[in-house]
Amino acid sequence: MTPLQKILTANLWATETKHNPKPPLELLLCVSTVSLETMKIVKALPKLEID
């Protein structure tokens, strides 16, 4: 299954079961936000010194 087919399948599922096509997009946006925030936290950490 191609990525486009996966997206279309997720949208179809959301429309048929929730009557709302937004959940797959909202999930993607949440995952992206968490990823970006995690990168900010990791970059702010002090360097690890190993002797």
C-alpha positions, 0 to 999 in steps of 0.5 A: 500500500502506498503512502497516499493509499494509507492516507486515503484509507485513514480518511475514509475510516474517519469519515465513515466511523466518526463522520469527521475526516479530521482525526488522521490529520490531527494525529499527524499534527500532534506527532509533528508537534511532539517531535519538534518539542522533543528536539528543542528539549534535546538541543537544550540539554548540556553536553554529556561528558564521558571520561 
